[in-house]
Protein backbone atom coordinates (compact mmCIF):
# COMPACT_ATOMS: atom_id res chain seq x y z
CA UNK A 1 0.00 0.00 0.00
CA UNK A 2 2.83 2.38 0.92
CA UNK A 3 4.63 1.50 -2.33
CA UNK A 4 1.53 2.49 -4.30
CA UNK A 5 1.33 5.83 -2.48
CA UNK A 6 5.02 6.39 -3.14
CA UNK A 7 4.64 5.74 -6.86
CA UNK A 8 1.59 8.07 -6.99
CA UNK A 9 3.53 10.82 -5.22
CA UNK A 10 6.51 10.41 -7.57
CA UNK A 11 4.19 10.47 -10.59
CA UNK A 12 2.47 13.65 -9.32
CA UNK A 13 5.80 15.37 -8.71
CA UNK A 14 7.03 14.33 -12.16
CA UNK A 15 3.84 15.65 -13.76
CA UNK A 16 4.13 18.98 -11.96
CA UNK A 17 7.80 19.25 -12.93
CA UNK A 18 6.93 18.50 -16.58
CA UNK A 19 4.21 21.13 -16.61
CA UNK A 20 6.59 23.70 -15.10
CA UNK A 21 9.16 22.96 -17.81
CA UNK A 22 6.49 23.31 -20.51
CA UNK A 23 5.30 26.60 -19.02
CA UNK A 24 8.88 27.85 -18.80
CA UNK A 25 9.50 26.94 -22.43
CA UNK A 26 6.28 28.69 -23.42
CA UNK A 27 7.22 31.89 -21.59
CA UNK A 28 10.71 31.70 -23.11
CA UNK A 29 9.30 31.63 -26.63
CA UNK A 30 6.86 34.42 -25.73
CA UNK A 31 9.55 36.61 -24.13
CA UNK A 32 10.34 38.66 -27.30
CA UNK A 33 6.67 39.56 -27.68
CA UNK A 34 6.29 40.27 -23.95
CA UNK A 35 9.39 42.51 -23.97
CA UNK A 36 8.16 44.33 -27.07
CA UNK A 37 4.69 44.80 -25.58
CA UNK A 38 6.05 46.18 -22.31
CA UNK A 39 8.70 48.44 -23.87
CA UNK A 40 6.95 49.58 -27.04
CA UNK A 41 3.23 49.51 -26.18
CA UNK A 42 2.33 49.30 -22.49
CA UNK A 43 5.21 51.52 -21.30
CA UNK A 44 4.56 54.37 -23.76
CA UNK A 45 0.81 54.18 -23.07
CA UNK A 46 1.32 54.59 -19.33
CA UNK A 47 3.78 57.44 -19.94
CA UNK A 48 1.38 59.22 -22.32
CA UNK A 49 -1.43 58.91 -19.78
CA UNK A 50 0.77 60.71 -17.25
CA UNK A 51 1.88 63.34 -19.80
CA UNK A 52 -1.77 64.04 -20.66
CA UNK A 53 -2.14 65.71 -17.26
CA UNK A 54 1.12 67.66 -17.48
CA UNK A 55 2.65 70.62 -19.27
CA UNK A 56 5.48 68.89 -21.12
CA UNK A 57 7.39 70.35 -24.06
CA UNK A 58 10.06 67.63 -24.54
CA UNK A 59 12.80 69.90 -23.20
CA UNK A 60 11.78 70.62 -19.62
CA UNK A 61 10.51 68.33 -16.89
CA UNK A 62 6.75 67.62 -16.96
CA UNK A 63 4.68 69.94 -14.76
CA UNK A 64 1.40 68.63 -13.39
CA UNK A 65 -1.56 70.71 -14.61
CA UNK A 66 -4.47 68.35 -14.04
CA UNK A 67 -7.27 68.61 -16.61
CA UNK A 68 -5.99 71.86 -18.16
CA UNK A 69 -4.96 70.14 -21.40
CA UNK A 70 -8.46 68.74 -21.85
CA UNK A 71 -10.25 72.02 -21.13
CA UNK A 72 -7.89 73.84 -23.49
CA UNK A 73 -8.53 71.18 -26.11
CA UNK A 74 -12.31 71.60 -26.04
CA UNK A 75 -11.94 75.39 -26.43
CA UNK A 76 -9.44 75.09 -29.30
CA UNK A 77 -11.12 75.90 -32.67
CA UNK A 78 -8.47 73.93 -34.61
CA UNK A 79 -9.12 70.86 -32.45
CA UNK A 80 -12.82 71.24 -33.19
CA UNK A 81 -11.97 71.53 -36.90
CA UNK A 82 -9.87 68.34 -36.74
CA UNK A 83 -12.78 66.47 -35.16
CA UNK A 84 -15.12 67.74 -37.88
CA UNK A 85 -12.75 66.80 -40.72
CA UNK A 86 -12.08 63.34 -39.28
CA UNK A 87 -15.77 62.63 -38.72
CA UNK A 88 -16.56 63.68 -42.29
CA UNK A 89 -13.79 61.47 -43.64
CA UNK A 90 -14.99 58.46 -41.62
CA UNK A 91 -18.65 58.91 -42.52
CA UNK A 92 -17.98 59.30 -46.25
CA UNK A 93 -14.91 57.16 -46.86
CA UNK A 94 -15.72 54.03 -44.87
CA UNK A 95 -19.15 53.24 -46.44
CA UNK A 96 -17.88 53.93 -49.96
CA UNK A 97 -14.88 51.68 -49.45
CA UNK A 98 -17.00 48.84 -48.09
CA UNK A 99 -19.63 49.18 -50.82
CA UNK A 100 -16.97 48.95 -53.52
CA UNK A 101 -15.26 46.05 -51.75
CA UNK A 102 -18.55 44.14 -51.48
CA UNK A 103 -19.47 44.86 -55.10
CA UNK A 104 -16.16 43.60 -56.46
CA UNK A 105 -16.27 40.58 -54.12
CA UNK A 106 -19.69 39.65 -55.53
CA UNK A 107 -18.25 39.77 -59.04
CA UNK A 108 -15.17 37.74 -58.13
CA UNK A 109 -17.23 35.14 -56.28
CA UNK A 110 -18.52 33.95 -59.65
CA UNK A 111 -16.42 31.39 -61.50
CA UNK A 112 -14.61 32.99 -64.43
CA UNK A 113 -11.29 32.80 -66.25
CA UNK A 114 -8.39 34.75 -64.76
CA UNK A 115 -10.06 34.94 -61.36
CA UNK A 116 -6.78 34.62 -59.44
CA UNK A 117 -5.24 37.46 -61.45
CA UNK A 118 -8.18 39.77 -60.76
CA UNK A 119 -8.07 39.01 -57.05
CA UNK A 120 -4.36 39.84 -56.88
CA UNK A 121 -4.81 42.98 -58.99
CA UNK A 122 -7.62 44.34 -56.83
CA UNK A 123 -5.80 43.46 -53.61
CA UNK A 124 -2.48 45.09 -54.61
CA UNK A 125 -3.51 48.70 -53.76
CA UNK A 126 -4.10 47.65 -50.14
CA UNK A 127 -0.44 46.63 -49.90
CA UNK A 128 1.04 49.83 -51.31
CA UNK A 129 -1.68 52.41 -50.68
CA UNK A 130 -0.37 53.53 -47.29
CA UNK A 131 3.16 54.22 -48.56
CA UNK A 132 4.57 57.73 -48.80
CA UNK A 133 5.39 57.25 -52.49
CA UNK A 134 1.74 56.57 -53.33
CA UNK A 135 0.80 59.74 -51.43
CA UNK A 136 3.15 61.77 -53.65
CA UNK A 137 1.72 60.11 -56.77
CA UNK A 138 -1.83 60.83 -55.60
CA UNK A 139 -0.98 64.47 -54.97
CA UNK A 140 0.48 64.72 -58.48
CA UNK A 141 -2.61 63.16 -60.04
CA UNK A 142 -4.98 65.60 -58.33
CA UNK A 143 -2.88 68.78 -58.71
CA UNK A 144 -3.71 71.69 -61.03
CA UNK A 145 -3.26 70.72 -64.67
CA UNK A 146 -2.71 67.03 -63.85
CA UNK A 147 -4.58 64.00 -65.17
CA UNK A 148 -7.69 64.42 -63.01
CA UNK A 149 -7.92 68.14 -63.70
CA UNK A 150 -7.61 67.65 -67.48
CA UNK A 151 -10.11 64.78 -67.47
CA UNK A 152 -12.81 66.66 -65.59
CA UNK A 153 -12.22 69.75 -67.76
CA UNK A 154 -12.71 67.57 -70.86
CA UNK A 155 -16.01 66.37 -69.34
CA UNK A 156 -17.12 69.94 -68.65
CA UNK A 157 -16.33 70.20 -64.92
CA UNK A 158 -14.00 73.14 -64.35
CA UNK A 159 -13.07 72.92 -60.66
CA UNK A 160 -9.29 72.83 -60.99
CA UNK A 161 -6.98 70.53 -59.07
CA UNK A 162 -8.43 68.98 -55.96
CA UNK A 163 -5.27 69.33 -53.87
CA UNK A 164 -5.34 73.12 -53.87
CA UNK A 165 -9.11 73.40 -53.46
CA UNK A 166 -10.36 73.47 -49.86
CA UNK A 167 -13.78 72.19 -50.97
CA UNK A 168 -12.40 69.15 -52.80
CA UNK A 169 -9.11 68.13 -51.19
CA UNK A 170 -10.78 65.93 -48.55
CA UNK A 171 -12.48 63.97 -51.32
CA UNK A 172 -9.03 63.34 -52.74
CA UNK A 173 -8.21 61.49 -49.50
CA UNK A 174 -11.55 59.68 -49.67
CA UNK A 175 -10.71 58.54 -53.20
CA UNK A 176 -7.36 57.24 -51.98
CA UNK A 177 -8.88 55.18 -49.17
CA UNK A 178 -11.63 53.83 -51.45
CA UNK A 179 -8.93 52.79 -53.93
CA UNK A 180 -7.46 50.58 -51.18
CA UNK A 181 -10.54 48.35 -50.98
CA UNK A 182 -8.59 45.11 -51.50
CA UNK A 183 -8.34 43.96 -47.87
CA UNK A 184 -12.07 44.12 -47.04
CA UNK A 185 -12.78 42.67 -50.50
CA UNK A 186 -10.80 39.53 -49.69
CA UNK A 187 -12.66 39.16 -46.38
CA UNK A 188 -16.02 39.61 -48.12
CA UNK A 189 -14.99 37.05 -50.71
CA UNK A 190 -14.18 34.51 -48.00
CA UNK A 191 -17.59 35.10 -46.44
CA UNK A 192 -19.40 34.74 -49.76
CA UNK A 193 -17.72 31.38 -50.35
CA UNK A 194 -19.30 30.08 -47.13
CA UNK A 195 -22.91 30.80 -48.18
CA UNK A 196 -24.58 27.44 -49.00
CA UNK A 197 -25.59 27.20 -52.66
CA UNK A 198 -28.68 25.25 -51.62
CA UNK A 199 -30.21 28.46 -50.28
CA UNK A 200 -29.93 30.17 -53.66
CA UNK A 201 -31.35 27.12 -55.43
CA UNK A 202 -34.34 27.05 -53.08
CA UNK A 203 -34.88 30.79 -53.58
CA UNK A 204 -34.81 30.38 -57.36
CA UNK A 205 -37.47 27.68 -57.12
CA UNK A 206 -39.63 30.17 -55.21
CA UNK A 207 -39.16 32.72 -58.00
CA UNK A 208 -36.75 35.06 -56.16
CA UNK A 209 -34.78 37.47 -58.34
CA UNK A 210 -31.14 38.62 -57.90
CA UNK A 211 -32.04 41.50 -55.58
CA UNK A 212 -34.22 39.38 -53.29
CA UNK A 213 -31.55 36.67 -53.12
CA UNK A 214 -28.95 39.28 -52.22
CA UNK A 215 -31.15 41.00 -49.62
CA UNK A 216 -32.69 37.91 -48.01
CA UNK A 217 -29.83 35.39 -48.30
CA UNK A 218 -26.45 36.96 -49.05
CA UNK A 219 -26.56 39.90 -46.63
CA UNK A 220 -27.85 37.93 -43.60
CA UNK A 221 -25.37 35.11 -44.22
CA UNK A 222 -22.36 37.42 -44.51
CA UNK A 223 -23.50 39.84 -41.78
CA UNK A 224 -20.76 38.67 -39.33
CA UNK A 225 -18.15 39.36 -42.03
CA UNK A 226 -19.79 42.70 -42.79
CA UNK A 227 -19.71 43.62 -39.10
CA UNK A 228 -16.02 42.71 -38.90
CA UNK A 229 -15.19 44.86 -41.93
CA UNK A 230 -17.24 47.81 -40.68
CA UNK A 231 -15.51 47.66 -37.30
CA UNK A 232 -12.02 47.30 -38.73
CA UNK A 233 -12.33 49.95 -41.43
CA UNK A 234 -13.97 52.45 -39.08
CA UNK A 235 -11.06 52.15 -36.65
CA UNK A 236 -8.57 52.49 -39.52
CA UNK A 237 -10.34 55.61 -40.78
CA UNK A 238 -10.02 57.31 -37.41
CA UNK A 239 -6.26 56.69 -37.57
CA UNK A 240 -5.64 58.32 -40.96
CA UNK A 241 -2.39 60.29 -41.01
CA UNK A 242 0.13 59.44 -43.73
CA UNK A 243 -2.02 60.16 -46.77
CA UNK A 244 -3.37 63.42 -45.32
CA UNK A 245 0.11 64.58 -44.33
CA UNK A 246 1.70 63.80 -47.69
CA UNK A 247 -1.12 64.86 -50.02
CA UNK A 248 -1.43 68.21 -48.23
CA UNK A 249 2.36 68.74 -48.48
CA UNK A 250 2.78 68.40 -44.66
CA UNK A 251 0.58 71.37 -43.68
CA UNK A 252 -2.86 69.69 -43.66
CA UNK A 253 -4.46 72.34 -45.81
CA UNK A 254 -5.53 74.38 -47.58
CA UNK A 255 -7.51 76.21 -44.88
CA UNK A 256 -7.17 73.14 -42.61
CA UNK A 257 -9.34 71.20 -45.06
CA UNK A 258 -7.33 68.01 -44.42
CA UNK A 259 -6.60 68.71 -40.77
CA UNK A 260 -7.50 65.22 -39.61
CA UNK A 261 -7.20 64.46 -35.91
CA UNK A 262 -3.86 62.67 -36.03
CA UNK A 263 -2.37 65.39 -38.21
CA UNK A 264 -3.20 68.05 -35.62
CA UNK A 265 -1.94 65.73 -32.89
CA UNK A 266 1.38 65.44 -34.76
CA UNK A 267 1.60 69.21 -35.16
CA UNK A 268 1.02 69.83 -31.47
CA UNK A 269 3.38 67.10 -30.29
CA UNK A 270 6.33 67.34 -32.64
CA UNK A 271 6.11 70.74 -34.33
CA UNK A 272 4.91 72.82 -31.39
CA UNK A 273 6.57 70.57 -28.76
CA UNK A 274 3.33 70.41 -26.77
CA UNK A 275 3.65 66.76 -25.85
CA UNK A 276 1.29 67.01 -22.89
CA UNK A 277 -1.46 68.45 -25.09
CA UNK A 278 -0.76 65.83 -27.78
CA UNK A 279 -0.98 63.03 -25.21
CA UNK A 280 -4.35 64.34 -24.05
CA UNK A 281 -5.50 64.36 -27.68
CA UNK A 282 -4.31 60.77 -28.13
CA UNK A 283 -6.33 59.57 -25.16
CA UNK A 284 -9.41 61.42 -26.37
CA UNK A 285 -9.02 59.62 -29.71
CA UNK A 286 -8.76 56.30 -27.88
CA UNK A 287 -11.93 57.04 -25.94
CA UNK A 288 -13.76 58.08 -29.13
CA UNK A 289 -12.74 54.88 -30.94
CA UNK A 290 -13.72 52.81 -27.89
CA UNK A 291 -17.14 54.52 -27.80
CA UNK A 292 -17.75 53.93 -31.51
CA UNK A 293 -16.66 50.30 -31.10
CA UNK A 294 -19.03 49.84 -28.18
CA UNK A 295 -21.92 51.30 -30.22
CA UNK A 296 -21.14 48.96 -33.10
CA UNK A 297 -21.06 45.93 -30.80
CA UNK A 298 -24.35 47.02 -29.25
CA UNK A 299 -25.98 47.50 -32.67
CA UNK A 300 -24.88 44.09 -33.98
CA UNK A 301 -27.64 42.45 -31.96
CA UNK A 302 -30.16 43.95 -34.38
CA UNK A 303 -28.56 43.18 -37.74
CA UNK A 304 -25.82 40.55 -37.39
CA UNK A 305 -26.99 36.95 -37.72
CA UNK A 306 -24.78 34.20 -36.33
CA UNK A 307 -25.20 30.48 -36.77
CA UNK A 308 -26.51 28.68 -33.70
CA UNK A 309 -23.66 28.32 -31.22
CA UNK A 310 -21.21 30.34 -33.35
CA UNK A 311 -21.13 33.46 -31.16
N, C-alpha and C positions, 0 to 999 in steps of 0.2 A: 504493500500500500504506500509506504514511504517512498519507494523507488518510483512509483507512478507519479506521486506529487513532485518529486525531484525533476523527473523528465518534463512534466507540465511547466514547472517554473523555468527550467532552462529554455524550453520552447518559447515561452512568453517573452523572456529576456531577449532571446535571439530575434523574435519578431519585432520587438520594440527597437532593438538596435538596427535592424534592417530598414525599418521605416524612417528612423532618424537619418541614416545614410542617404536614403532616397530623397528625403526633404532637404538635406544639406546639398545634395547634387542639384536639386531643382532650384534652390536659392542661388547656387553658384552660377548656373546658366542664366538666371534672371538678373544677376547683379549688374550687368551693363545697362539694362533697361531701368532698373531701380535707381542706379546712380544718375543716369540721364534725366529721369523724372524728377528726382530730388534737386539736382543742380540746375536743370534747364527749364523746368516747369513749376514745380511746387515752390522752390526757393524764390524765384522771381515773382511769383504770384503773391506770396506772403509779403515780400518787400514792397511791391506796388500797392498793396492794401495799406501798408503803413504810410508810404509816400503820399497816398491820396488825402491824408489828413495833415499834411505838412506843407510848408513853403520850401521847396527844394529846387535849386536851379543848376544842379550838377557840379557846382564849383564850391558852394558853401555847405555846411552841415545842415541837415533838415531841421526846420523849426516847426513845432507843433502848432497848427492853426485850427484844429477841429474841423467843422463843416464849412469853413470859409470857401474852400475850392468848389464845393457843390453849390452854394448860394451864388457865388460869382458866375458859375457855369450857367445856371438857369437865367441869369440876367444878361448874359452875353448874346448880342444879336447874331454874331457869326456862329456861335454854337447852335442857336435856334435855326439858322440857315442850313447848317450841316445836317441837322436832324430832318429838316424838310427835304433836302436833296436826296438823302439816303432813303427816306421813306418812299419818295417818288420813284427812285431807281428800283427798289425792291418790289413795289406794287406793279410797276410796268414790266420790268425785265424778267422777273421770275415766271409769271404766267405765260408770257410769250415764249420763253425758252422751253418750258415744259410742254406747251401745245405743239411746238415744232418737233420736239423730241418724240412725243407720242405719235404724231402724224407720220414721221419718217419710220418709226418702229412698226407701225401698222403696215406700211408698204413693204418693209424688209421682212416681215413675218411671213409673207407669201413666198412660195417656192418660185425662184426664177434664176436664170443664168447669171453668173458673176456676183452672186449674193455676198460672198466673202469679201470681194473687192469693195463693194459698196459699203459694207459695214466698216471696213478699215478706213475708207475714205471719209466717211461721215464722222468717225471717231477721232481722226487725226487732229482736228482743231482743238479738241479738249486737252490734248497733250502739249500743244505749243501755244495755246491762246493766252496763257498767263505770263508768257515771257516778255521781257522788255523789248526785244526786237520786234515782236508782233505789235506792241504798242506804238513803236515808231512808224511801222508800216501803216497801221490804222490811221495815225495822225496824218500821214502823207496822203492817204486815199481820200480823206475828208477835208483836206485843206482847200483854200481858194484856188481855183483853176485846175484842181486835180480831177481824177477820174469821176468821182461822184458828182462834183460840181458840174463838169461838162455833160455828164449823162442827164442830170435833172434839167439843165438848161436846154438840152436837145429835146426833152419831153415837154418843155414849156414851163418848168418850175424854176424861177429865178430867185433863189434864196442865198446863193453864195456857198462858200465852204461852211461846213457844220462846225468845225473846230473853233473858228473865230466868231461864231454866232451864239450869243448867250441863250437864245431860245431853242437852239438845235443841238448844242454840244452834248447835252446829257443823253440825247437819243443816239448819239454816236457811241457812247458807252453801252447803251442798251443793245445796239446792233452788235457790238463786240461780244457781249455775254450771250446773246441769242445764237451767234455763230458757233459758240462752244457748246452745242447741245449734245455732243457725242456721248458723254458719260451717262446722263439720264436716259438717253436713247437706248443704250445697251441694257440698262436695268429694265426699262419698259419691254424690250425685246425678250428678255429672260422671263418676265412675267407673262407675256402673251403666249410663249411656248408652253406654259403650264395650264392654259385654259383647255379643258377637254373638248375635243372635236364633236363628241356626241351631243353636247348642248346646242351647237350650231345646227347640227343635222336635225335635231328635234324641233328647233325653232323654224327651220325651213319647211318642215312638214306642216307646221301650223300657219304657214304663210307669212312669216316675219321677213321684212326687208332688211337691207344693210344697216339702216339707222337704228331700227328696233333691236337688232342683234347686238349692235355696238352698245346701245344704251342699257339694255336689259341683261346682257350676258358679259360682254367684254369689260365694261367699266366696273361692275360689281366684283368680277373675278380678279381684276388687277388692282382693286382699291388699296390693298396693303402696299403694293409696289408704288402706287401713286402717292400714298401718304408718305412713304419713305423718301421719294424724290422731292415732294413739296417741302418736307422738313429739311432735307439736306441742302437743297438749292436756296431756300430762304436764309438759312444760316450763312451760306457762302455769299449771298448778296449783301448781307449786312457787313461783311468783312472786306468789301471791295476796296482796293488801294492802288495796286500797281498800274492798272489800266488808266484810272483817273489821274494819277500822278504823271504818267508819261504822256498821255494824249493831251493833257492841258499844259505840257511843257513845264511841269513841276510847280505851277502856281495855282492850280485848281480853279481856273477861270475859264472864260472871262466873266467878270462881275460875280465871282464865286458860284458860277453856274454848275461846276463840277466839284464843289466843296463837299465831298462826301465825309462822313463822320471820321473815318480813319485818317483821311488826308489832313483834316483840321487837328486831329490828335497828334499827328506827326509834326505839324507846324509848331504846335505849342510845346511839344516835348523836346524836339531836336533843333528847331530853328530859333525858337524864343527861349529855350532852356528852362521852360516852366514844367519840370518833370512832375511836380506835385499835382498841378492842374491836369496834366496829361494822364496821370495815373487815375485821378478821379473820373476823367472821361472814359478810360478803359473799363472801369468797374461799372459805370452807368451803361456802357454798351453790353457788358456781360449780363447785367440785370434785364436789359431790354430783350436780348436774345432769349434768356431764360423765360421771360414772360410770354414771348411769342411762342416758344416751344411748348410751354404749359397749355396755352390756348389751343394749339394744334392737337396736342394729346387729348385734351378735353373734347374737342370737336370730333375726333375720330369715332367716338361712340355712335355718332349719328350717320356717318357715311362710309365708314370702313367696314368691310365684311370679311371676317376670318372664317376659315373652316373650323368645324367643331373640334375643340381641343388644341387649336393651333396657336392661340394667344398665350 
